[in-house]
């Protein structure tokens, strides 16, 4: 009699488990998100660049056309006084930064106010942070000057821009508005409020460096790019350490306002006295900045806290993903080309 198989001895055949084709590792998912965020940043910066290079020219062409119809024989550009130019510049500048950035952010569903929220910062840290930031700006200014001299050996000259400051209170106020108030608000809105904030999920220092790079390239000349890049690192540091964008806004405003006020005070000074006075101011601010930074290091307050690691990707992988994102890469290359063209034409 043959033995019958025991039903309890049955072992089901092993069916191997296959991951579905749509499965992605956490690193792959992060790379995909970074590419998407890089596309948003690239499109926004391209839209701003297009607006900056076209809007003022379009307005001037329109004003010249109106002047020709009305029978004016002197071109509008030659009839435009300092006040008119500053007002037009401020309006066009605000339009060029606000409309493209907000419109692209809205279309990409980044529907948040880039200047908020702002966590409270102890007043002592605010005071020391602002002085440290200004001291860093002074150091960046000296370094950028030497870099500019070195680049001139290769035929890359800084863009020369004439001062628009006149010896009138109206001119001073308009220059402070156009050069200090608006850039501090709008550039921080774009480069810290949108760019840096978008990239913080991939590492705070990665976000700081990317926003500083694009902030530098936006300035478009061989003197201001290294200066703005270093200042962008300082402003980004203040932001990620405090989660309060108004601290970098304050430093940005103070740095630009100092430049305007020095230009205004130089109007009645001989050239030798101008250089001496500027050096004295820079040294005083620099010393206060160094002392403030030392105090910050000793206190180990909010501005010296350890930042958490946020990314699963290596630093090289993050840069690789971002720089191979078409929109972001095009924005970087376009900024570089515009800078080189402006430098060679000097």
VEXDREN-2710 file (C-alpha; in Angstrom, 1 decimal):
% VEXDREN-2710
k/r/px/py/pz
1/UNK/0.0/0.0/0.0
2/UNK/1.4/3.3/-1.0
3/UNK/1.8/6.0/1.5
4/UNK/-0.6/8.9/1.0
5/UNK/0.8/12.4/1.3
6/UNK/0.0/14.0/4.6
7/UNK/-1.9/17.3/4.0
8/UNK/0.1/18.8/6.8
9/UNK/3.3/18.1/4.9
10/UNK/2.4/20.5/2.0
11/UNK/4.7/23.4/1.5
12/UNK/3.6/26.1/-0.9
13/UNK/6.0/27.1/-3.6
14/UNK/8.0/30.3/-2.9
15/UNK/6.9/33.2/-5.0
16/UNK/9.6/35.8/-5.2
17/UNK/8.7/39.5/-4.3
18/UNK/9.4/42.0/-7.1
19/UNK/9.4/45.7/-6.4
20/UNK/7.0/47.4/-8.8
21/UNK/8.6/49.4/-11.5
22/UNK/7.3/52.7/-10.0
23/UNK/9.1/52.1/-6.7
24/UNK/11.7/54.8/-5.9
25/UNK/14.3/54.8/-3.1
26/UNK/14.1/57.8/-0.7
27/UNK/17.2/59.2/-2.4
28/UNK/15.6/59.0/-5.8
29/UNK/12.4/60.7/-4.5
30/UNK/14.6/63.5/-3.0
31/UNK/16.4/63.9/-6.3
32/UNK/13.1/64.2/-8.1
33/UNK/11.8/66.8/-5.7
34/UNK/15.1/68.8/-6.0
35/UNK/14.8/68.7/-9.8
36/UNK/11.3/70.0/-9.5
37/UNK/12.3/72.8/-7.1
38/UNK/15.3/73.6/-9.4
39/UNK/12.9/74.0/-12.3
40/UNK/10.8/76.5/-10.3
41/UNK/13.8/78.5/-9.3
42/UNK/15.3/78.5/-12.9
43/UNK/12.0/79.6/-14.5
44/UNK/11.6/82.4/-11.9
45/UNK/15.1/83.7/-12.4
46/UNK/14.8/83.5/-16.2
47/UNK/11.5/85.5/-16.0
48/UNK/13.2/88.1/-13.8
49/UNK/16.2/88.4/-16.2
50/UNK/14.0/88.8/-19.2
51/UNK/12.0/91.5/-17.4
52/UNK/15.1/93.3/-16.3
53/UNK/16.7/93.4/-19.7
54/UNK/13.6/94.4/-21.6
55/UNK/11.2/96.4/-19.5
56/UNK/13.3/99.6/-19.1
57/UNK/14.2/99.6/-22.8
58/UNK/10.5/99.2/-23.8
59/UNK/9.5/102.1/-21.6
60/UNK/12.2/104.3/-23.0
61/UNK/11.2/103.4/-26.5
62/UNK/7.6/104.2/-25.7
63/UNK/8.5/107.6/-24.2
64/UNK/10.7/108.5/-27.2
65/UNK/7.8/107.6/-29.5
66/UNK/5.4/109.8/-27.5
67/UNK/8.0/112.6/-27.6
68/UNK/8.4/112.3/-31.4
69/UNK/4.6/112.5/-31.9
70/UNK/4.3/115.6/-29.7
71/UNK/7.0/117.4/-31.8
72/UNK/9.9/117.3/-29.3
73/UNK/13.3/117.6/-31.0
74/UNK/15.4/116.7/-28.0
75/UNK/15.3/112.9/-27.1
76/UNK/13.5/112.0/-24.0
77/UNK/16.6/110.4/-22.5
78/UNK/18.4/113.7/-22.7
79/UNK/15.5/115.7/-21.2
80/UNK/15.1/113.3/-18.3
81/UNK/16.5/114.8/-15.0
82/UNK/17.8/113.0/-12.0
83/UNK/14.5/112.8/-10.2
84/UNK/12.6/111.5/-13.2
85/UNK/15.2/108.8/-13.8
86/UNK/15.2/107.6/-10.2
87/UNK/11.4/107.4/-10.0
88/UNK/11.3/105.5/-13.3
89/UNK/14.1/103.2/-12.1
90/UNK/12.4/102.5/-8.8
91/UNK/9.1/101.6/-10.5
92/UNK/10.6/99.4/-13.2
93/UNK/12.9/97.7/-10.7
94/UNK/10.0/96.9/-8.4
95/UNK/8.0/95.6/-11.3
96/UNK/10.9/93.5/-12.6
97/UNK/11.3/91.6/-9.3
98/UNK/7.8/91.4/-8.0
99/UNK/5.7/90.5/-11.0
100/UNK/7.8/87.6/-12.4
101/UNK/8.7/86.1/-9.1
102/UNK/5.1/86.2/-7.6
103/UNK/3.6/85.1/-10.9
104/UNK/5.9/82.1/-11.4
105/UNK/5.5/81.2/-7.7
106/UNK/1.7/81.3/-8.1
107/UNK/1.8/79.1/-11.2
108/UNK/4.1/76.6/-9.5
109/UNK/1.8/76.5/-6.5
110/UNK/4.3/78.2/-4.1
111/UNK/1.5/80.3/-2.7
112/UNK/3.1/81.7/0.5
113/UNK/4.3/85.1/1.5
114/UNK/8.1/85.0/1.1
115/UNK/8.7/87.6/3.8
116/UNK/7.0/85.5/6.5
117/UNK/6.7/83.8/8.9
118/UNK/9.4/85.4/11.1
119/UNK/10.4/83.8/14.4
120/UNK/11.2/86.1/17.3
121/UNK/14.9/86.8/17.8
122/UNK/16.4/88.1/21.1
123/UNK/17.3/91.8/20.8
124/UNK/20.9/91.1/21.7
125/UNK/21.3/88.6/18.9
126/UNK/19.6/91.1/16.5
127/UNK/22.1/93.8/17.4
128/UNK/25.1/91.6/17.3
129/UNK/23.9/89.9/14.1
130/UNK/23.4/93.2/12.3
131/UNK/26.9/94.5/13.3
132/UNK/28.5/91.1/12.4
133/UNK/26.7/91.1/9.0
134/UNK/27.9/94.7/8.2
135/UNK/31.4/93.8/9.2
136/UNK/31.2/90.8/6.9
137/UNK/30.1/93.1/4.1
138/UNK/33.1/95.4/4.6
139/UNK/35.4/92.4/4.4
140/UNK/33.6/91.2/1.3
141/UNK/34.1/94.6/-0.3
142/UNK/37.9/94.5/0.2
143/UNK/38.1/91.0/-1.2
144/UNK/35.9/91.8/-4.2
145/UNK/38.1/94.8/-5.0
146/UNK/41.2/92.6/-5.3
147/UNK/39.3/90.0/-7.3
148/UNK/38.2/92.7/-9.7
149/UNK/41.8/93.9/-10.2
150/UNK/42.9/90.4/-10.9
151/UNK/40.1/89.8/-13.5
152/UNK/41.0/93.0/-15.3
153/UNK/44.2/91.2/-16.4
154/UNK/42.0/88.9/-18.5
155/UNK/40.1/91.8/-20.1
156/UNK/37.1/91.6/-17.7
157/UNK/36.3/95.0/-16.5
158/UNK/33.6/96.1/-14.0
159/UNK/30.6/97.8/-15.4
160/UNK/30.9/101.6/-14.8
161/UNK/27.8/103.3/-13.5
162/UNK/27.6/107.0/-12.8
163/UNK/26.4/108.1/-9.4
164/UNK/22.8/109.5/-9.4
165/UNK/23.3/111.3/-6.0
166/UNK/22.8/115.1/-6.1
167/UNK/23.3/117.6/-3.3
168/UNK/19.5/117.8/-2.5
169/UNK/17.4/116.2/0.1
170/UNK/15.0/114.9/-2.6
171/UNK/17.9/113.1/-4.4
172/UNK/19.1/111.6/-1.1
173/UNK/15.6/110.2/-0.3
174/UNK/15.0/108.9/-3.8
175/UNK/18.4/107.2/-3.8
176/UNK/17.8/105.6/-0.4
177/UNK/14.5/104.3/-1.8
178/UNK/15.9/103.0/-5.1
179/UNK/19.2/101.7/-3.8
180/UNK/18.6/100.7/-0.2
181/UNK/14.9/100.2/0.6
182/UNK/13.6/98.4/-2.5
183/UNK/16.7/96.1/-3.0
184/UNK/16.7/95.1/0.7
185/UNK/13.0/94.1/0.5
186/UNK/12.7/92.7/-3.0
187/UNK/16.0/90.9/-3.4
188/UNK/15.6/89.3/0.0
189/UNK/12.1/88.3/-0.9
190/UNK/13.4/86.5/-4.1
191/UNK/16.8/85.1/-3.0
192/UNK/16.1/84.3/0.6
193/UNK/12.3/84.2/0.7
194/UNK/11.9/82.0/-2.4
195/UNK/15.2/80.5/-3.5
196/UNK/16.8/79.7/-0.1
197/UNK/13.5/78.8/1.5
198/UNK/12.6/76.4/-1.4
199/UNK/16.0/74.6/-1.0
200/UNK/16.2/74.3/2.8
201/UNK/14.8/70.8/2.7
202/UNK/18.0/69.7/1.0
203/UNK/20.3/71.2/3.6
204/UNK/20.6/74.7/5.1
205/UNK/24.1/75.3/3.9
206/UNK/23.3/73.9/0.4
207/UNK/20.4/76.4/0.2
208/UNK/22.6/79.2/1.5
209/UNK/25.3/78.6/-1.2
210/UNK/22.8/78.2/-4.1
211/UNK/20.9/81.4/-3.1
212/UNK/24.2/83.3/-2.7
213/UNK/25.4/82.1/-6.1
214/UNK/22.3/83.3/-7.9
215/UNK/22.3/86.5/-5.9
216/UNK/25.8/87.2/-7.0
217/UNK/25.2/86.4/-10.7
218/UNK/22.1/88.6/-10.7
219/UNK/24.3/91.7/-10.1
220/UNK/25.9/91.1/-13.5
221/UNK/29.4/92.6/-13.3
222/UNK/32.8/91.3/-12.3
223/UNK/33.1/93.6/-9.2
224/UNK/29.7/93.0/-7.7
225/UNK/29.4/89.2/-8.4
226/UNK/32.1/88.2/-5.9
227/UNK/31.0/90.9/-3.5
228/UNK/27.3/89.9/-3.7
229/UNK/28.1/86.2/-3.5
230/UNK/30.0/86.7/-0.2
231/UNK/27.3/89.0/1.1
232/UNK/24.7/86.4/0.1
233/UNK/26.4/83.8/2.3
234/UNK/26.2/86.2/5.2
235/UNK/22.6/87.1/4.6
236/UNK/21.7/83.4/4.2
237/UNK/23.5/82.5/7.4
238/UNK/21.5/85.1/9.3
239/UNK/18.3/83.7/7.8
240/UNK/18.8/80.0/8.5
241/UNK/20.1/80.6/12.0
242/UNK/17.2/82.7/13.0
243/UNK/14.3/81.7/10.7
244/UNK/13.7/85.4/10.5
245/UNK/14.1/87.0/7.1
246/UNK/13.9/90.6/8.5
247/UNK/17.4/90.2/9.9
248/UNK/19.0/89.8/6.5
249/UNK/16.7/92.5/5.2
250/UNK/18.0/94.9/7.9
251/UNK/21.7/94.1/7.1
252/UNK/21.0/94.4/3.3
253/UNK/19.4/97.8/3.9
254/UNK/22.1/99.1/6.2
255/UNK/24.9/98.1/3.8
256/UNK/23.3/99.8/0.8
257/UNK/22.2/102.8/2.8
258/UNK/25.8/103.2/4.0
259/UNK/26.9/103.3/0.3
260/UNK/24.3/106.0/-0.6
261/UNK/25.2/108.1/2.5
262/UNK/28.9/108.0/1.7
263/UNK/28.2/109.1/-1.9
264/UNK/26.1/112.0/-0.6
265/UNK/28.8/113.1/1.9
266/UNK/31.5/112.8/-0.8
267/UNK/29.8/115.6/-2.9
268/UNK/31.5/118.4/-0.9
269/UNK/34.8/116.6/-0.2
270/UNK/38.1/116.6/-2.2
271/UNK/39.0/113.2/-3.6
272/UNK/41.8/112.6/-1.1
273/UNK/39.4/113.3/1.8
274/UNK/36.7/111.1/0.3
275/UNK/39.1/108.1/0.3
276/UNK/40.3/108.8/3.8
277/UNK/36.8/109.2/5.1
278/UNK/35.5/106.0/3.5
279/UNK/38.5/104.1/4.8
280/UNK/37.7/105.4/8.3
281/UNK/34.1/104.4/8.1
282/UNK/34.9/101.0/6.8
283/UNK/37.5/100.3/9.4
284/UNK/35.1/101.4/12.2
285/UNK/32.3/99.2/11.0
286/UNK/34.7/96.4/10.4
287/UNK/36.1/96.5/13.9
288/UNK/32.6/96.6/15.4
289/UNK/31.7/93.7/13.2
290/UNK/34.6/91.6/14.4
291/UNK/34.0/92.3/18.0
292/UNK/30.3/91.5/17.6
293/UNK/31.1/88.2/15.9
294/UNK/33.5/87.3/18.8
295/UNK/30.8/88.0/21.3
296/UNK/28.4/85.8/19.3
297/UNK/30.9/83.0/19.3
298/UNK/31.3/83.3/23.1
299/UNK/27.6/83.5/23.8
300/UNK/26.7/80.6/21.6
301/UNK/23.2/82.0/21.0
302/UNK/20.7/81.6/18.2
303/UNK/23.2/82.7/15.6
304/UNK/25.7/79.9/16.5
305/UNK/23.4/76.9/16.8
306/UNK/24.1/73.6/15.1
307/UNK/21.9/73.1/12.0
308/UNK/20.3/69.7/11.5
309/UNK/21.2/67.5/8.5
310/UNK/18.1/67.5/6.2
311/UNK/19.2/65.6/3.1
312/UNK/19.8/62.0/2.2
313/UNK/21.9/63.0/-0.7
314/UNK/25.6/63.8/-0.7
315/UNK/26.6/67.4/-1.4
316/UNK/28.0/66.5/-4.8
317/UNK/24.8/64.6/-5.8
318/UNK/22.7/67.6/-4.8
319/UNK/24.8/70.0/-6.9
320/UNK/24.8/67.5/-9.8
321/UNK/21.0/67.2/-9.8
322/UNK/20.5/70.9/-9.6
323/UNK/23.0/71.8/-12.3
324/UNK/21.6/69.3/-14.7
325/UNK/18.1/70.7/-14.2
326/UNK/17.5/72.4/-17.6
327/UNK/15.8/75.6/-16.4
328/UNK/18.2/76.2/-13.6
329/UNK/21.3/75.5/-15.9
330/UNK/19.9/77.9/-18.5
331/UNK/19.5/80.6/-15.9
332/UNK/23.0/80.2/-14.7
333/UNK/24.5/80.2/-18.2
334/UNK/22.5/83.2/-19.2
335/UNK/23.6/85.2/-16.2
336/UNK/27.3/84.3/-17.0
337/UNK/26.9/85.3/-20.6
338/UNK/25.3/88.6/-19.8
339/UNK/28.1/89.4/-17.3
340/UNK/30.8/88.5/-19.8
341/UNK/29.2/90.6/-22.5
342/UNK/28.9/93.6/-20.2
343/UNK/32.5/93.2/-18.9
344/UNK/34.1/92.9/-22.4
345/UNK/32.2/95.9/-23.7
346/UNK/33.7/98.2/-21.0
END
